[in-house]
Amino acid sequence: MEFKPKIDKKFLLFIGSCMFVIGIGTWWPLFLEGGTDWPVILTLTIVFLFSVGVIAWCSFAVRYVFHPDYLLVKGGPFRSEIPYENITTIGTTRDIYTGYRLLSSVDALELFYTHALLGSVKISPQDKDSFLQELLDRNPSIKVLETNK
């Protein structure tokens, strides 16, 4: 079973702003120098497309996939296979700026599990109730916290 992330308007605005700033930073030298040199235009185009592509890939290719033995949390090049028996606690959080996070919404869940590099992962499935139910069906011993700040 696969869950897609919930995406906030604020997140879209933030990512769009980042891409806009990268565009200005990339293309501004052409306007300052009046550049029409093809190698320069090609180089700046490649830098712009690569930068924006990586940001879009990390931001919009996020998925949470239930496999028979583990939960796969993936976003762009980042992937975590979390065995269900290693998940100890799950709670809601609005702190999306710190820690290991593969999400696109402030309405998020934080999964605590053993053997985690940073102790937890923050995710934002579209249907939190179905996600929680599926997770509890696979490991009923998970402790569910109502709020986690």
C-alpha positions as CSV (number, residue, x, y, z in Angstrom):
1,M,0.0,0.0,0.0
2,E,1.4,3.4,-0.9
3,F,0.6,6.8,0.5
4,K,1.3,10.1,-1.1
5,P,2.3,13.2,1.0
6,K,0.0,16.0,1.9
7,I,1.2,19.3,0.2
8,D,0.5,22.7,1.8
9,K,0.1,25.9,-0.1
10,K,2.9,27.4,2.1
11,F,5.2,24.6,1.0
12,L,4.4,25.2,-2.6
13,L,5.1,28.9,-2.1
14,F,8.4,28.2,-0.4
15,I,9.6,25.8,-3.1
16,G,8.5,28.1,-5.8
17,S,10.3,31.0,-4.1
18,C,13.5,28.9,-3.9
19,M,13.3,28.1,-7.6
20,F,12.7,31.7,-8.4
21,V,15.7,32.8,-6.4
22,I,17.8,30.1,-8.1
23,G,16.6,31.4,-11.4
24,I,17.5,35.0,-10.6
25,G,20.9,33.9,-9.3
26,T,21.6,31.8,-12.4
27,W,20.4,34.2,-15.1
28,W,21.3,37.6,-13.5
29,P,24.9,37.4,-14.8
30,L,23.6,37.3,-18.3
31,F,21.7,40.6,-17.8
32,L,24.6,42.3,-16.0
33,E,27.1,41.4,-18.7
34,G,24.8,41.4,-21.7
35,G,25.9,37.9,-22.4
36,T,25.0,36.2,-25.6
37,D,27.9,33.7,-25.6
38,W,26.4,30.2,-26.3
39,P,28.8,28.3,-23.9
40,V,27.8,30.7,-21.1
41,I,24.1,30.4,-21.8
42,L,24.4,26.6,-22.1
43,T,26.3,26.3,-18.8
44,L,23.9,28.6,-16.9
45,T,20.9,26.6,-18.4
46,I,22.4,23.3,-17.2
47,V,23.1,24.7,-13.7
48,F,19.6,26.1,-13.5
49,L,17.9,22.9,-14.7
50,F,20.0,20.7,-12.5
51,S,19.4,22.8,-9.4
52,V,15.6,23.1,-9.9
53,G,15.4,19.4,-10.9
54,V,17.1,18.2,-7.7
55,I,14.8,20.5,-5.5
56,A,11.7,19.3,-7.4
57,W,12.8,15.6,-7.2
58,C,13.4,15.8,-3.4
59,S,10.2,17.8,-2.8
60,F,7.6,16.1,-5.0
61,A,8.8,12.5,-5.4
62,V,7.9,11.6,-1.8
63,R,6.1,8.4,-1.1
64,Y,5.4,6.2,1.9
65,V,5.1,2.5,0.9
66,F,4.0,-0.4,3.1
67,H,6.0,-3.5,2.3
68,P,5.4,-6.9,4.0
69,D,8.2,-6.4,6.5
70,Y,9.0,-2.7,6.5
71,L,7.8,0.8,5.8
72,L,9.7,2.4,2.9
73,V,9.9,6.2,3.3
74,K,11.4,7.8,0.2
75,G,11.9,11.2,-1.2
76,G,14.1,11.9,-4.2
77,P,17.5,10.2,-3.5
78,F,16.7,9.7,0.2
79,R,15.2,6.3,1.3
80,S,14.7,4.6,4.6
81,E,13.5,1.1,5.1
82,I,12.0,1.0,8.6
83,P,11.1,-2.5,9.9
84,Y,7.7,-2.4,11.6
85,E,9.1,-4.0,14.8
86,N,11.6,-1.1,15.1
87,I,8.9,1.5,15.2
88,T,8.3,2.4,18.9
89,T,6.2,5.6,18.9
90,I,4.2,7.8,16.5
91,G,2.9,11.2,17.2
92,T,1.7,14.4,15.5
93,T,4.1,17.3,15.1
94,R,4.2,20.7,13.7
95,D,8.0,21.1,14.0
96,I,9.0,20.4,10.4
97,Y,12.2,22.4,10.3
98,T,14.5,20.1,12.2
99,G,15.4,16.5,12.0
100,Y,15.1,13.9,9.3
101,R,12.0,14.8,7.3
102,L,10.4,13.7,4.1
103,L,7.3,15.8,4.1
104,S,5.6,18.7,2.5
105,S,3.0,19.8,5.1
106,V,3.1,21.2,8.7
107,D,0.3,18.6,9.5
108,A,2.9,15.9,10.1
109,L,3.5,12.7,11.9
110,E,6.8,11.8,13.6
111,L,7.8,8.1,13.7
112,F,10.3,7.2,16.4
113,Y,12.2,4.0,15.8
114,T,15.2,2.1,17.0
115,H,18.4,2.4,15.0
116,A,17.4,5.8,13.6
117,L,20.3,8.1,12.8
118,L,18.5,11.1,14.2
119,G,16.0,9.2,16.3
120,S,12.9,9.7,14.1
121,V,11.6,10.6,10.7
122,K,8.9,13.2,10.0
123,I,6.3,12.4,7.4
124,S,3.0,13.9,6.1
125,P,0.7,11.3,4.5
126,Q,-2.5,12.7,2.9
127,D,-4.7,10.4,4.8
128,K,-3.2,10.3,8.3
129,D,-6.0,8.1,9.8
130,S,-5.6,5.3,7.2
131,F,-1.8,5.5,7.4
132,L,-2.0,5.2,11.2
133,Q,-4.4,2.3,11.0
134,E,-2.3,0.4,8.5
135,L,0.8,1.0,10.6
136,L,-1.0,-0.3,13.8
137,D,-2.3,-3.3,11.9
138,R,1.3,-4.3,11.1
139,N,2.6,-3.5,14.6
140,P,0.0,-3.2,17.3
141,S,2.6,-2.4,20.0
142,I,3.3,1.1,18.6
143,K,2.6,3.8,21.1
144,V,0.4,6.6,19.7
145,L,0.9,10.1,21.1
146,E,-1.7,12.7,20.5
147,T,0.7,15.7,20.4
148,N,4.4,15.8,20.0
149,K,6.1,19.2,19.8
